[in-house]
Amino acid sequence: MLLCDIGNTSYHFLDENGSYKESVEDFSPKSISQKVYFISVNAAVSQKLHSLDNWIDLAAFVDKSQYYTTMGIDRIVACAAVENAIIVDAGSAVTVDVIKNRIFIGGFIYPGIDAMQKTYENISPALAYSFNFECDFDIMPKNSQDAISYGYLKTLHCEVMSHNLPIVLTGGDAVKFKYIFQDARIDENLIFNSMKKIIKENEDNLC
């Protein structure tokens, strides 16, 4: 089984050997002859794939009724994987979604690490620091690196912790956020596992 989660910049594949990525700009989906089950938040790529019979869009098999209309299919599929949790997907943007008893309560979008660091740097080169994920949230900062780290990380930490739910971390920067959410569970294949579940539940229609 070949699965693919398509974002704005990459095709993220999972097969029996593990996961790997291909650039949206350089990769040709026509180069794959086997059946591929995919989800996509990239409208331009989706349009191309719908003309290829071996690329199967799983979005058509997902119940979207409880989600808002502009919510990305990647977030919806991730939410479908959990029963009670707050999902922190740490990628180019950080998305945070709250699910209670399999019901989507709501969520919000936060700038990703790289985007936020560039924002500070654009304000002033003097603020061109990487974030210190080990800064102490109980002490007001007394240096520039901790000052920007505190402002970015504590806001996110407080909002996530306020929901008093198990935390699931996923996305490329999940390991970094584990420093501030120490009891969280990292699930790098959260979306892929949910895709497998969708395929199993709809296997008669997908044959």
C-alpha positions in Angstrom: 0.0 0.0 0.0 1.4 3.4 -1.0 0.0 6.4 0.9 0.7 10.1 0.2 0.0 13.3 2.2 0.5 16.2 -0.1 1.3 19.7 1.2 2.2 23.0 -0.3 5.9 22.0 -0.9 6.2 18.2 -0.8 4.6 14.8 -1.5 5.0 12.8 1.8 4.9 9.1 1.0 4.6 6.0 3.2 5.2 2.5 1.9 6.3 -0.8 3.5 9.8 0.5 3.8 9.0 3.8 5.6 8.3 7.4 4.7 10.0 9.7 2.3 9.4 13.0 0.6 9.5 14.4 -2.9 9.4 18.0 -4.0 6.2 19.3 -5.5 8.2 21.3 -8.0 10.4 18.4 -9.2 8.3 15.2 -8.8 6.1 13.8 -11.5 3.1 11.8 -10.2 2.9 10.1 -13.6 6.2 8.3 -12.7 4.2 6.0 -10.3 2.2 3.2 -11.9 0.9 1.5 -8.7 -2.2 2.6 -6.9 -1.6 5.6 -4.5 -4.1 6.7 -1.8 -3.7 10.4 -1.1 -5.0 13.5 0.6 -3.9 16.9 -0.5 -4.1 20.5 0.6 -2.5 21.6 -2.6 -5.2 22.5 -5.1 -3.0 22.7 -8.1 -1.5 19.2 -7.4 -5.0 17.8 -6.7 -6.3 19.0 -10.1 -3.4 17.2 -11.8 -3.9 14.0 -9.9 -7.6 13.7 -10.6 -6.8 12.9 -14.2 -4.6 9.9 -13.1 -6.7 6.8 -12.4 -4.2 5.2 -10.0 -4.2 8.2 -7.6 -7.2 7.8 -5.3 -8.3 10.9 -3.3 -9.4 9.7 0.2 -11.1 13.1 0.8 -14.2 11.7 -0.9 -14.4 9.0 1.8 -14.1 11.4 4.8 -17.1 12.6 6.8 -16.5 16.4 6.9 -19.8 17.4 8.4 -18.6 18.4 11.8 -15.7 20.5 10.5 -15.7 24.0 9.0 -15.6 24.2 5.2 -12.1 25.8 4.8 -10.4 23.4 7.2 -7.6 21.5 5.6 -8.1 17.8 4.8 -4.9 16.9 6.6 -6.2 18.4 9.9 -9.6 16.6 9.4 -7.9 13.3 8.8 -5.6 13.7 11.8 -8.6 14.5 14.0 -10.4 11.4 12.9 -7.5 9.3 14.3 -8.1 10.2 18.0 -10.9 10.0 20.5 -9.9 12.5 23.2 -6.8 14.6 22.5 -5.4 17.9 21.5 -3.3 17.5 18.3 -0.3 19.8 17.8 0.9 19.4 14.2 4.2 21.3 14.1 5.1 22.0 10.5 5.5 25.2 8.4 2.5 26.3 10.4 1.5 24.9 13.8 -2.1 23.7 13.9 -3.8 22.8 17.2 -7.0 20.9 17.2 -9.2 19.8 20.1 -11.2 16.5 20.0 -13.4 15.3 22.8 -15.3 12.0 22.5 -14.5 12.0 18.8 -16.2 15.4 18.4 -14.1 18.3 16.9 -14.4 21.2 19.4 -12.3 23.6 17.4 -8.7 24.6 16.7 -6.3 27.4 15.8 -3.3 28.0 13.6 0.0 29.4 14.9 3.1 30.4 12.9 5.6 27.6 12.6 9.1 27.8 14.1 10.9 29.0 10.9 8.2 31.5 10.0 8.2 33.0 13.5 12.0 33.2 13.7 12.0 35.0 10.3 9.3 37.4 11.7 11.5 38.4 14.6 14.6 38.7 12.3 12.6 41.0 9.9 11.8 43.3 12.8 15.4 43.6 13.6 18.6 41.6 12.9 19.3 41.9 16.6 16.4 39.5 17.2 17.8 36.8 14.8 17.8 34.0 17.4 16.7 30.4 17.3 14.1 29.5 20.0 15.3 28.2 23.3 12.8 25.4 24.0 14.3 24.9 27.5 13.6 28.5 28.7 11.9 28.7 32.1 8.3 29.8 31.7 8.2 30.6 35.4 10.8 33.3 35.2 10.6 36.5 33.2 13.4 36.5 30.6 16.5 38.7 31.0 18.2 38.0 27.6 17.0 38.4 24.0 16.9 34.8 23.1 14.8 33.8 26.0 12.6 36.9 25.5 11.5 35.9 22.0 11.3 32.2 23.1 9.1 33.0 26.0 6.8 35.2 23.9 6.3 32.6 21.3 6.4 29.3 23.2 4.6 30.2 26.5 1.6 31.6 24.7 1.3 28.3 22.8 2.0 26.2 25.8 -0.6 27.9 28.0 -3.3 27.6 25.4 -2.7 23.9 24.8 -2.4 23.0 28.4 -5.6 24.8 29.3 -7.7 22.1 27.6 -6.5 19.4 30.0 -6.4 16.7 27.4 -3.7 14.2 26.3 -1.4 15.9 23.8 -0.4 14.3 20.5 2.5 15.8 18.7 3.1 15.3 15.0 4.8 17.1 12.1 8.4 17.8 11.3 9.1 19.8 14.5 7.3 17.5 16.9 10.5 16.5 18.6 11.4 20.1 19.4 7.9 20.8 20.9 8.4 17.7 23.1 10.7 19.9 25.3 7.7 22.1 26.3 5.0 19.3 26.3 7.0 16.7 28.1 4.0 14.4 28.7 2.9 14.5 25.1 3.0 11.5 22.8 4.8 11.8 19.4 3.0 10.1 16.5 4.9 10.9 13.3 2.5 8.7 11.3 -0.8 10.1 12.8 -2.2 11.1 9.4 -1.0 7.9 7.7 -2.5 5.7 10.4 -5.8 7.6 10.0 -5.6 7.1 6.2 -5.2 3.4 6.7 -8.3 3.4 8.9 -10.3 5.2 6.2 -9.2 2.7 3.6 -10.1 -0.2 5.8 -13.6 1.2 6.5 -14.2 1.8 2.8 -12.5 -1.1 1.3 -15.6 -2.3 -0.6 -15.8 1.1 -2.4 -12.1 1.4 -3.0 -11.6 -1.9 -4.7 
